């Protein structure tokens, strides 16, 4: 989280750091899983495990979630943890489903959300993220370029790509 109360999330949620920006590994405990379940329970639907008739195949219909994807579980957990630490704005990148999940989770937690989507994202997903309350920023689709985009100092809404030195 920066001084403005902004945190960046990825598809994996919160990225713990060693204080210098480098990610560090943490093992997930049974207590962590239980706490996550409690945290997300008010915001997600409990989905059944269904066996297909005549098959040895089971399905879990996560399309019954508020955002029609399982991604809402991780997003609600991550944004809930961040909101609990005082974060007021989350920024995430996605090609669609995670963007919608972050937008939903942020709205439910009273947190501002900005989602960065590639210009190749389906318009349906872009509209859904906006409808759920996120500010949507469209950028070129190259994965490396998307990760390199930064919120410039002193700018409220303009995005810029860093220049490469040769």
Secondary structure, DSSP 4 states (H G I P E B T S, - for coil): --TTSEEEEBTTB---B-SSS-B------HHHHHHHHHHHTTTS----EEEPTTSS-EEE-GGGSTTSSTHHHHHHHHHHHHHHTT--EEEEEESSHHHHHHHHHHHHHT-EEEEEEETTS-HHHHHHHHHTT-EEEEE-S-HHHHHHEEE-TT-SS-EEEPPPP-
